[in-house]
Amino acid sequence: MADFIFRDESTKFWARNLPVTPAEGKAPILKGWQGQLGALPGDERRMQWQDQYADRNVALLTGFDVGEGGIFVGLDVDDDRFLRLVLHLLGLNREQRRTVVSGKKGKKGATIFARAVKAIKSTTIRGAGGLGNIDVLAAGKVTIMPPSIHPDTGKPYEVIGKPLLEVDFADLPAVSEHQIKVMKVALGSEHAITLILGEDTHDAGVALVAALVRAGATDEEIADIFVGLLPEDYKGNSLDELPGWIASARAKGFGDVGDEDAPTLTHALVSLALNAGIELFNDGDGNAFATLPRTGTAVAYRIKSDTFKQWLRHLAYVVMEKTVNSTPLMEAAATLETKALFDGAEYPVFARVAGDGKNVIIDIGAADGRVVKIDNAGWCVEVGSCLKFVRGAGFDALPIPEKDGSLVKLKDFLGLDEHNFRLLIAFLINALKPHGPYFILLVEGEQGSGKSVFCEIVKRIIDPNKAMRLRLPDKPQDLMIQAKEYRLLSFDNASGMKAEMSDALCTLATGGGIAVRKLYSDSELHVMSYTRPFIINGISGYANRPDLMERAIPIRLSPMPEGGRKTEAELLAEFEELLPGILGALYDAAANGLANFDTVEPPRHLRMADAAKWIKAAEPALKLEGDSLIDAIAKAQDDFVIEKVNEDPLVTMLRLVCRSSPFEGYAIELFSEFKTFRDNIPEHALPKTASHLSNQLKRMRPAMAKVGVYVEYIGKDRRGMRIRIWHNDGYLAAF
């Protein structure tokens, strides 16, 4: 092995006017390396590269001129099972044993050097059913040349046949666009793997012959493909029957343009998708999904989604070299959707976080479908998962977490005091719980306190998305549609909230759903049910209903000092450097939660006891001193409820009514009594009717008790329910 690979080998290639460039592993180092196809570097530039990159690999640019209108190409075969097929189809040394004229071998498969017409483009011949691919390397691609070192094996690439520098390019086999098309049909067929295995080949062989005839393959090409695919020790009679199969296919007119018996484009698209190794399934709730080969078994795509249709359109272009318009594409997607709903397995589908009592699985958004798996012993990054995740609109990736991280860095970065830091950590831990209920993070602060950036950072830790800041919707069904897409919702600059929306938010936090008409034209109902953690921020006053407040973790931010502010871009860039360690520490806490959950007693003094139990189980991993996270939540809730209830116009009115003497009677009498004090409190701020007043008293009764206003129901008669109210100055009021 040469110690200075590029220095020693590049001279030999330049001597034959062949364009080479230094490479790190398999990747060219220099920018603009493609320009060498037009002109090789001068002597001074060559010496500079040889000196600076002496020990790097040698990358040969494909697509250079080999004379007679041809260019140099490489067929990079990454599956050893394809080599015989390629050798036979290209007719390499047809008079002798099929061998490679010139090529190279690395970790697996081989790269076969060939020549082609200048019009040929780089493309990928994709294998179906778990088979590998063949990359056709033309202009714009490189191939790493022996004796360069393979980055995975640490060993030199091997020469196959003759070294390229010793070959007359006219002796290289010619590959045509037609041959590439035929190979795409052959290897993209579900039947190719059957022939490779050499068992039950009759039906698969007949079907593959029909597809090859339709693709315009000659009899000799079909024979070469079958010889190349079948095992060398094949004992069956498919090769003997092959001429008959070909004759039958041609007699049926499969090769004729416009053949009515040929599959429709829709049928061809469905077959392409099924042969590409996808998995069709449904979630048991009328939604159809598929997995795609490029992202593995963990990532699910809605079959109705644009992403799935674009994948199918691209597959059709690669394999069939055919552009597909919207009509057959939609028909094919509809057919695949039906198969998923009626023939596919049923799996639950999750957004970002999933799991059970033993594991938490997090979809970090990796291109290859890797996930973070958390169990009671810790966490790790794994390839694939038996659980299925859907990536909603605007989905962004999380970085790979790092071990030995610290959440204290998050406290320092955000400039939080100890109390607010504990509240934030409690919310983050709760948000990693696979199933609800979830505390609501309510963030308040004056203008300029950094509420929006604070909430964006929280979302980046749990569920980054291009839509970092949402507006609080007006309708519950819009809320559930957003919950369908996002794991963690973040509502920015809330200024008010209708009672209907407050109730819907409570449902979203603790579990439940809404039923709406599926279409305005019919009576069919569509149920939307999701449980999600979420954040709301605003200046103040947007959350004032007790049931929402008792589900909340409230944080109040202080104004940021004028002279010390950074831009959002600066803050987020600094945060991205801290995020991997923050995630690692947070996942450590979740592992602790799994280990302790079954033995921890739930904090029964909080309304959200199930959510609080998970936080309590995870807390030992944080090694905090002083008050617990649960104590911090309880104190924050009490302070928040007391402040909001004391500001409530109804509570102020009740204190005025009860100020001088007790009352006894009914809700309608109290409602009439309010008229005496209308000058003190605006009418629009109070219940509109006696019925509304009665309902609001029932809802606010527990919260009002915290500020010394007590409501007691003392009996019902023909006129209705009698209610007694008093407050802590000793007076009783009955009405």
C-alpha positions in Angstrom: 0.0 0.0 0.0 1.4 3.4 -1.0 1.9 5.8 1.9 1.1 8.8 -0.3 -1.8 7.5 -2.5 -2.9 10.7 -4.1 0.6 12.1 -4.7 1.8 8.8 -6.3 -1.3 7.8 -8.3 -2.6 11.1 -9.5 0.5 11.5 -11.7 -0.3 8.3 -13.5 -3.9 9.4 -14.3 -2.9 12.9 -15.4 -0.3 11.3 -17.7 -3.3 9.7 -19.6 -5.3 13.0 -19.4 -7.7 11.5 -16.9 -9.4 13.8 -14.4 -8.8 13.0 -10.8 -9.3 14.9 -7.5 -8.3 14.2 -3.9 -11.0 12.6 -1.7 -11.6 12.2 2.0 -13.0 8.6 2.1 -15.5 8.7 -0.8 -16.1 12.5 -0.9 -14.1 14.9 -3.0 -12.3 17.5 -0.9 -12.0 20.4 -3.4 -14.8 22.7 -4.3 -15.6 22.9 -8.0 -14.0 19.6 -8.8 -16.5 18.9 -11.6 -14.7 21.6 -13.6 -11.9 19.2 -14.3 -14.1 17.5 -17.0 -13.6 20.6 -19.0 -9.9 21.2 -18.3 -7.3 19.4 -16.2 -5.4 21.5 -13.6 -2.1 23.1 -14.6 1.3 21.9 -13.3 1.4 24.4 -10.5 -2.1 23.4 -9.2 -1.2 19.7 -9.5 1.9 20.1 -7.4 -0.1 22.1 -4.8 -2.7 19.3 -4.5 -0.1 16.5 -4.4 1.7 18.3 -1.6 -1.4 19.3 0.5 -3.4 16.1 0.0 -0.5 13.6 -0.5 -2.0 10.8 1.6 -5.7 11.2 0.5 -7.7 8.9 -1.8 -7.8 9.3 -5.6 -11.3 10.0 -7.0 -11.7 9.6 -10.8 -14.3 11.8 -12.4 -16.7 9.9 -14.6 -18.1 11.3 -17.8 -14.8 12.1 -19.5 -14.5 11.6 -23.3 -13.2 8.2 -24.4 -13.5 8.9 -28.2 -16.0 8.1 -30.9 -18.7 10.1 -29.2 -18.5 8.1 -26.0 -17.9 8.8 -22.3 -16.5 6.9 -19.4 -19.1 5.5 -16.9 -19.1 3.2 -13.9 -21.7 0.7 -13.0 -21.5 0.6 -9.2 -23.1 -2.7 -8.2 -23.7 -2.8 -4.4 -25.3 -6.3 -4.4 -23.1 -9.3 -5.2 -26.2 -11.1 -6.5 -26.4 -8.7 -9.5 -22.9 -9.1 -10.8 -23.6 -12.1 -13.0 -26.7 -10.3 -14.5 -24.6 -7.2 -15.4 -21.8 -9.3 -16.9 -24.2 -11.2 -19.1 -26.3 -8.3 -20.1 -23.3 -6.2 -21.1 -21.8 -9.1 -23.0 -18.5 -8.8 -21.2 -16.0 -11.2 -22.8 -19.0 -13.0 -24.4 -16.7 -15.5 -26.2 -15.2 -16.6 -23.0 -16.2 -16.8 -19.4 -18.1 -13.7 -18.4 -15.5 -11.5 -16.6 -14.9 -7.9 -16.0 -12.6 -6.1 -18.4 -11.7 -3.5 -15.8 -13.2 -2.5 -12.5 -12.7 -2.4 -8.8 -14.0 -3.9 -5.6 -14.4 -2.4 -2.2 -16.6 -3.6 0.7 -19.3 -5.3 -1.3 -20.3 -5.8 -4.9 -18.1 -4.2 -7.5 -17.8 -1.2 -9.9 -17.6 -2.2 -13.6 -16.0 0.4 -15.9 -17.8 0.9 -19.2 -18.4 3.5 -22.0 -21.7 5.1 -23.0 -23.1 7.7 -25.3 -22.7 11.3 -24.1 -26.4 11.7 -23.6 -26.5 9.2 -20.7 -27.1 10.6 -17.3 -26.3 9.4 -13.8 -29.1 7.3 -12.4 -29.9 4.6 -9.9 -31.3 1.1 -10.8 -33.2 0.2 -7.7 -33.7 -3.4 -6.6 -37.1 -4.5 -5.2 -37.9 -6.8 -2.3 -34.8 -6.1 -0.3 -32.3 -6.3 -3.2 -29.5 -3.7 -3.5 -29.0 -1.1 -6.2 -26.8 -0.3 -9.2 -25.7 3.3 -9.5 -24.8 4.4 -13.0 -22.0 6.9 -12.5 -21.8 9.5 -15.3 -20.9 13.2 -15.4 -21.1 14.8 -12.0 -20.1 11.6 -10.1 -16.7 10.2 -9.0 -15.5 6.7 -8.3 -12.7 6.0 -5.8 -9.7 4.2 -7.5 -7.4 1.5 -6.2 -5.2 1.6 -4.2 -7.2 4.1 -2.2 -8.4 3.1 1.2 -12.0 2.1 1.8 -13.4 4.2 4.7 -15.4 1.3 6.2 -12.9 -1.6 5.9 -9.7 0.4 6.2 -8.3 -1.7 3.4 -7.3 -0.8 -0.2 -9.8 -1.1 -3.0 -8.9 -4.1 -5.2 -8.5 -4.1 -9.0 -10.8 -6.4 -11.0 -9.7 -7.4 -14.5 -7.0 -5.1 -15.8 -6.1 -1.8 -14.1 -7.9 1.0 -15.9 -4.6 2.7 -16.8 -3.7 -0.3 -18.8 -6.9 -0.6 -20.7 -7.8 0.6 -24.2 -11.1 2.4 -23.6 -12.4 1.0 -26.9 -12.3 -2.5 -25.3 -14.6 -1.4 -22.4 -18.2 -2.8 -22.8 -20.7 -0.3 -24.1 -23.8 0.4 -22.0 -26.9 2.0 -23.6 -29.9 3.8 -22.2 -32.0 0.8 -23.4 -29.9 -1.6 -21.4 -30.3 0.6 -18.3 -34.1 0.7 -18.9 -34.2 -3.1 -19.2 -32.2 -3.5 -16.0 -34.5 -1.1 -14.1 -37.5 -3.3 -15.1 -35.7 -6.5 -14.2 -34.3 -5.5 -10.8 -37.3 -3.3 -9.9 -39.6 -6.3 -10.3 -40.8 -8.3 -7.3 -40.0 -11.4 -9.3 -36.2 -10.8 -9.5 -35.6 -12.1 -5.9 -37.6 -15.3 -6.7 -35.3 -16.0 -9.6 -32.2 -15.2 -7.5 -33.4 -17.7 -4.8 -34.0 -20.3 -7.6 -37.2 -21.7 -6.1 -40.8 -21.7 -7.6 -39.5 -19.8 -10.6 -42.1 -20.7 -13.1 -44.8 -18.1 -12.3 -42.2 -15.4 -11.5 -40.4 -16.2 -14.7 -43.5 -15.9 -16.9 -44.4 -12.6 -15.2 -40.9 -11.1 -15.6 -40.7 -12.1 -19.3 -44.0 -10.3 -19.9 -42.6 -7.1 -18.2 -39.3 -7.3 -20.1 -41.1 -7.8 -23.4 -43.2 -4.7 -22.7 -40.0 -2.8 -22.0 -38.6 -3.7 -25.4 -36.0 -6.3 -24.4 -34.7 -8.6 -27.1 -34.8 -12.4 -26.8 -31.0 -12.4 -26.1 -31.3 -9.7 -23.5 -34.0 -11.6 -21.7 -31.9 -14.8 -21.8 -28.9 -12.9 -20.4 -31.0 -11.5 -17.6 -32.4 -14.9 -16.6 -28.9 -16.5 -16.7 -27.6 -13.7 -14.7 -30.3 -13.9 -12.0 -30.7 -17.6 -11.6 -28.1 -19.3 -9.3 -25.0 -20.8 -10.9 -26.0 -24.2 -9.6 -29.7 -23.9 -10.7 -31.2 -27.3 -11.4 -34.7 -26.3 -12.6 -36.0 -26.1 -16.1 -36.9 -22.4 -16.4 -34.1 -21.8 -18.9 -35.4 -24.6 -21.1 -38.9 -23.2 -20.9 -37.7 -19.6 -21.4 -38.0 -19.5 -25.2 -41.6 -20.6 -25.0 -42.4 -18.0 -22.4 -40.9 -15.3 -24.6 -42.7 -16.5 -27.7 -46.0 -16.6 -25.8 -45.5 -13.1 -24.5 -44.8 -11.8 -28.0 -47.7 -13.7 -29.4 -50.0 -12.0 -26.9 -48.8 -8.6 -28.1 -47.3 -7.5 -24.8 -44.6 -5.7 -26.7 -47.0 -3.8 -28.9 -47.6 -0.1 -28.3 -51.1 0.6 -27.2 -51.8 -3.1 -26.2 -55.2 -3.2 -24.4 -54.2 -6.1 -22.3 -51.1 -4.3 -20.9 -51.5 -3.0 -17.4 -52.8 0.6 -17.1 -50.5 3.2 -15.7 -52.4 3.2 -12.4 -51.9 -0.6 -12.1 -48.2 -0.1 -13.0 -47.8 2.5 -10.3 -49.5 0.3 -7.7 -47.2 -2.6 -8.7 -44.1 -0.4 -8.5 -45.0 0.7 -5.0 -45.7 -2.8 -3.7 -42.5 -4.1 -5.3 -40.4 -1.3 -3.8 -40.6 -2.9 -0.3 -43.2 -0.6 1.3 -45.4 -1.7 4.2 -49.1 -0.8 4.1 -51.1 -0.6 7.3 -53.7 1.5 9.1 -54.2 3.0 12.5 -57.6 1.4 13.2 -59.2 4.8 13.0 -59.7 5.0 9.2 -56.3 6.4 8.4 -54.0 4.6 5.9 -50.2 4.7 6.1 -47.1 3.3 4.4 -43.4 2.9 5.3 -40.8 3.8 2.7 -37.5 2.0 2.2 -35.4 5.1 2.6 -36.6 5.8 6.1 -37.1 2.3 7.5 -39.8 0.7 9.4 -40.4 3.3 12.1 -41.5 6.3 10.0 -45.0 6.2 8.6 -46.4 8.4 5.8 -50.0 9.1 5.2 -50.9 7.6 1.8 -53.0 10.7 1.1 -50.0 13.0 1.8 -48.1 14.9 -0.8 -44.8 13.3 0.4 -46.0 9.8 -0.4 -47.4 10.8 -3.8 -44.1 12.6 -4.7 -42.2 9.5 -3.7 -44.4 7.4 -6.0 -44.0 9.9 -8.8 -40.2 9.8 -8.4 -40.2 6.0 -8.3 -42.1 5.9 -11.6 -39.7 8.3 -13.2 -36.6 6.3 -12.0 -37.9 2.8 -12.9 -40.2 3.5 -15.9 -38.5 6.7 -17.1 -42.0 8.1 -17.3 -43.5 11.3 -15.9 -46.9 10.7 -14.3 -49.7 13.3 -14.1 -52.1 13.7 -11.2 -54.9 11.5 -12.3 -53.2 8.1 -12.3 -51.2 9.1 -9.3 -54.3 9.9 -7.3 -55.9 6.6 -8.5 -52.9 4.6 -7.5 -52.7 6.3 -4.1 -56.4 5.6 -3.6 -55.9 1.9 -4.4 -53.0 1.6 -2.0 -55.0 3.4 0.6 -57.8 0.8 0.2 -55.3 -2.1 0.5 -53.8 -0.5 3.6 -57.3 -0.2 5.2 -58.6 -3.6 4.3 -55.5 -5.8 3.8 -52.9 -4.1 5.9 -52.1 -4.7 9.6 -53.3 -2.3 12.3 -50.8 -0.4 14.3 -51.1 2.7 16.5 -49.3 5.7 15.0 -47.5 8.3 17.1 -46.2 11.8 16.8 -42.6 12.2 18.0 -42.9 10.4 21.3 -44.3 6.9 22.0 -43.9 4.0 24.4 -45.4 2.1 27.3 -44.6 1.4 30.9 -41.2 -0.1 29.9 -39.9 2.1 27.1 -40.1 5.6 25.7 -39.3 5.9 21.9 -38.5 9.3 20.4 -38.4 10.0 16.7 -35.5 12.4 16.3 -36.2 12.9 12.7 -33.2 11.1 11.3 -33.2 10.6 7.5 -32.6 6.8 8.0 -35.3 6.4 10.7 -33.1 6.2 13.7 -34.8 6.7 17.1 -33.9 7.3 20.7 -34.9 4.4 22.9 -35.2 5.0 26.6 -35.7 2.2 29.2 -35.1 1.9 32.9 -31.4 1.4 32.3 -30.7 4.5 30.2 -31.1 5.5 26.6 -29.4 4.8 23.3 -29.9 5.6 19.6 -31.2 2.7 17.5 -32.0 2.0 13.9 -35.7 1.5 13.4 -38.5 0.6 15.8 -41.5 -1.7 15.8 -43.5 1.4 16.7 -44.7 3.7 13.9 -44.3 7.5 13.8 -45.8 10.0 11.5 -44.0 13.3 10.8 -46.5 16.1 10.6 -46.3 19.3 8.5 -43.1 21.3 9.1 -41.5 18.5 11.1 -37.9 19.2 12.0 -35.1 16.9 13.3 -33.6 16.8 16.8 -29.8 16.5 17.1 -28.2 13.3 18.3 -28.3 13.5 22.1 -25.0 13.4 24.1 -24.2 11.5 27.3 -23.3 13.3 30.5 -25.3 16.4 29.7 -26.6 18.9 32.2 -29.9 20.7 32.6 -28.3 23.4 34.7 -26.9 24.8 31.4 -30.4 25.4 30.3 -31.1 27.3 33.6 -28.1 29.5 33.0 -28.8 30.1 29.4 -32.4 31.2 30.0 -31.4 33.2 33.1 -34.1 31.5 35.3 -34.4 31.6 39.0 -34.5 28.3 40.9 -38.3 28.2 41.2 -39.0 28.8 37.5 -36.2 26.4 36.5 -37.9 23.6 38.5 -41.2 24.4 36.9 -39.7 24.3 33.4 -37.9 21.0 34.0 -41.1 19.5 35.4 -43.0 20.4 32.2 -40.2 19.0 30.0 -40.2 15.7 31.8 -43.9 15.5 31.7 -43.9 16.2 27.9 -41.8 13.0 27.4 -44.5 10.8 29.1 -45.7 8.6 26.3 -49.4 9.0 27.3 -51.3 11.8 29.0 -52.4 13.6 31.0 -50.1 16.6 30.5 -49.6 19.8 32.5 -50.1 23.0 30.5 -47.2 25.4 30.5 -48.6 28.9 30.9 -46.0 31.6 30.4 -46.7 35.2 31.4 -44.5 38.3 31.3 -44.4 41.9 30.4 -43.6 43.0 26.9 -39.9 42.5 26.3 -39.6 39.6 28.8 -38.7 37.1 26.0 -41.8 35.0 26.2 -41.9 34.0 22.5 -38.2 33.0 22.4 -38.5 31.1 25.7 -41.4 29.1 24.4 -39.6 28.4 21.1 -36.7 27.0 23.0 -39.0 24.7 24.9 -40.5 23.5 21.7 -37.1 22.9 20.1 -36.3 20.6 23.0 -39.3 18.4 22.6 -40.8 18.8 19.1 -39.0 21.2 16.7 -41.0 22.3 13.8 -41.0 25.0 11.1 -44.2 26.3 12.7 -42.7 27.2 16.1 -45.3 29.7 17.0 -49.0 29.1 16.5 -52.0 31.4 17.0 -54.5 30.0 19.5 -57.4 28.8 17.3 -61.0 30.0 17.7 -62.6 26.6 17.2 -62.0 23.2 19.0 -61.9 21.3 15.7 -59.0 23.5 14.5 -57.2 22.8 17.8 -57.6 19.0 17.2 -56.3 19.4 13.7 -53.2 21.1 15.0 -52.8 18.3 17.6 -52.9 15.8 14.8 -49.8 17.3 13.3 -47.7 18.3 16.3 -46.6 16.5 19.5 -46.1 19.8 21.4 -48.2 22.8 20.5 -47.0 26.4 21.3 -49.5 29.2 21.2 -48.0 32.6 21.0 -49.3 36.0 22.3 -52.7 34.8 23.6 -54.8 37.8 24.7 -58.1 36.1 25.5 -59.9 32.8 25.5 -63.5 31.8 25.0 -65.1 29.4 27.5 -65.5 26.8 24.7 -61.8 27.0 23.8 -60.7 26.8 27.5 -62.7 23.6 27.8 -61.2 22.2 24.6 -57.7 22.9 25.9 -58.5 21.1 29.2 -59.7 18.1 27.1 -56.5 18.2 25.0 -54.3 18.1 28.2 -56.2 15.3 29.9 -57.6 13.2 27.1 -60.9 13.3 25.2 -62.1 14.3 21.8 -64.7 16.1 19.7 -67.1 14.7 17.2 -67.9 16.8 14.1 -69.6 16.2 10.8 -67.2 14.6 8.3 -68.8 16.5 5.4 -71.3 19.3 5.4 -73.4 17.3 2.9 -74.0 14.3 5.1 -74.6 13.1 8.7 -71.5 11.0 9.1 -69.5 11.9 12.2 -65.7 12.2 12.4 -64.2 11.9 15.9 -60.9 13.6 16.6 -59.3 12.6 19.9 -55.7 13.6 20.9 -53.8 14.2 24.2 -50.9 16.6 23.9 -48.7 18.8 26.0 -48.8 22.4 25.0 -47.6 25.9 25.9 -49.5 29.2 25.9 -47.8 32.6 26.4 -49.2 36.1 26.8 -48.9 39.2 28.9 -51.7 38.3 31.4 -55.3 37.5 31.8 -55.7 35.0 29.0 -56.3 32.0 31.4 -58.9 32.7 34.0 -61.0 29.6 34.3 -60.2 27.4 37.4 -60.2 24.1 35.6 -57.6 25.3 33.2 -55.5 26.9 36.0 -55.5 23.7 38.0 -54.0 21.8 35.0 -51.3 24.4 34.6 -47.6 24.9 35.4 -47.4 28.8 35.4 -44.2 30.6 34.8 -43.8 34.4 35.1 -40.8 35.8 33.3 -39.0 39.0 34.3 -38.3 41.8 31.8 -34.9 41.4 30.1 -32.3 44.1 30.8 -32.2 46.6 27.9 -28.4 46.6 27.6 -27.9 42.9 27.7 -30.2 41.7 25.0 -29.1 39.4 22.2 -30.8 38.9 18.9 -33.0 35.8 18.5 -30.5 34.4 15.9 -27.7 34.7 18.4 -29.7 33.1 21.2 -30.8 30.2 19.0 -27.4 29.6 17.6 -26.0 29.4 21.1 -28.8 27.2 22.2 -28.2 24.7 19.4 -24.7 24.0 20.8 -26.2 23.2 24.2 -29.1 21.2 23.0 -27.5 17.7 22.5 -26.3 17.7 26.2 -29.7 19.0 27.4 -31.5 16.2 25.6 -29.1 13.6 27.0 -29.8 14.8 30.6 -33.6 15.0 30.0 -33.6 11.4 28.6 -31.6 10.3 31.7 -34.5 11.7 33.8 -37.1 9.9 31.6 -35.1 6.6 32.2 -35.3 7.3 35.9 -39.0 7.8 35.6 -39.4 4.4 34.0 -37.4 2.8 36.7 -39.3 4.3 39.6 -42.8 4.8 38.2 -44.4 1.7 39.6 -43.1 2.2 43.1 -43.7 6.0 43.5 -46.8 7.1 45.4 -48.7 9.7 43.3 -49.0 13.2 44.7 -52.7 13.2 45.5 -52.9 16.9 46.5 -52.6 17.9 42.8 -55.4 17.5 40.4 -53.1 16.1 37.7 -51.9 13.2 39.9 -50.9 10.9 37.0 -48.8 13.5 35.4 -47.2 14.5 38.7 -46.4 10.9 39.5 -44.2 10.6 36.3 -42.4 13.8 37.3 -41.8 12.6 40.8 -40.5 9.3 39.5 -38.0 11.0 37.2 -36.8 13.7 39.7 -34.0 11.7 41.4 -32.0 11.7 38.2 -31.7 15.5 38.5 -30.1 15.5 41.9 -31.7 18.7 43.0 -31.5 20.1 46.5 -34.3 21.8 48.4 -38.0 21.7 47.5 -39.1 19.0 45.1 -40.5 19.6 41.6 -44.0 18.7 42.9 -43.7 21.3 45.7 -42.7 23.9 43.1 -45.8 23.0 41.0 -48.2 23.1 43.9 -46.9 26.5 45.1 -47.0 28.0 41.6 -50.5 26.8 41.1 -51.8 28.1 44.4 -50.2 31.5 43.8 -51.5 31.6 40.3 -55.0 30.6 41.2 -55.2 33.0 44.1 -54.0 35.9 41.9 -56.4 35.2 39.1 -59.4 34.5 41.3 -58.8 37.6 43.3 -58.9 39.5 40.0 -62.1 37.9 38.8 -65.1 40.3 38.6 -67.5 37.7 40.1 -65.3 37.3 43.2 -65.2 41.1 43.6 -68.9 41.3 43.3 -69.6 38.5 45.8 -67.4 40.3 48.4 -69.4 43.5 47.8 -72.7 41.7 48.2 -71.5 39.9 51.4 -69.8 43.0 52.8 -72.5 44.1 55.3 -74.9 41.3 56.0 -75.7 37.7 55.1 -78.1 36.6 52.5 -80.2 33.5 52.0 -82.1 32.6 48.8 -81.5 31.5 45.2 -79.3 32.3 42.3 -81.9 34.6 40.7 -82.0 36.6 43.9 -78.2 37.1 44.0 -78.3 38.0 40.3 -80.8 40.8 41.2 -78.6 41.9 44.1 -75.8 42.5 41.7 -77.7 45.5 40.3 -77.0 47.4 43.4 -73.2 47.4 42.7 -73.2 47.7 38.9 -71.4 51.1 39.2 -68.4 49.2 40.7 -68.1 46.4 38.2 -68.8 46.6 34.4 -71.9 44.6 33.5 -70.2 42.8 30.6 -67.7 41.3 33.0 -70.3 39.4 35.0 -72.6 36.4 34.2 -75.3 37.4 31.7 -78.2 35.5 33.4 -79.0 33.8 36.7 -78.4 30.4 35.0 -74.9 31.5 33.9 -74.3 32.7 37.4 -75.3 29.4 38.9 -73.0 27.5 36.6 -70.1 29.8 37.2 -70.4 29.4 41.0 -70.2 25.7 40.7 -67.2 25.8 38.4 -65.3 28.4 40.5 -66.3 27.0 44.0 -63.0 25.2 44.7 -60.8 28.1 43.5 -62.8 30.7 45.4 -62.3 28.8 48.6 -58.5 29.4 48.2 -59.2 33.2 48.5 -61.6 32.9 51.4 -64.9 33.0 49.5 -66.9 29.9 50.3 -70.0 28.4 48.5 -72.2 25.8 50.1 -75.3 24.2 48.7 -77.8 23.8 51.5 -80.8 22.1 49.9 -83.3 22.1 47.0 -87.0 23.0 47.0 -89.6 23.9 44.5 -87.9 27.1 43.6 -84.5 25.6 43.1 -81.2 25.1 44.9 -80.5 27.3 47.9 -76.9 28.3 48.3 -75.0 29.8 51.2 -71.8 31.9 50.6 -69.5 33.5 53.1 -66.0 34.9 53.2 -63.3 34.9 55.8 -64.3 38.2 57.5 -66.9 36.2 59.4 -70.1 37.2 57.6 -72.4 34.6 56.1 -74.5 35.3 53.0 -77.3 33.1 51.9 -79.3 33.5 48.7 
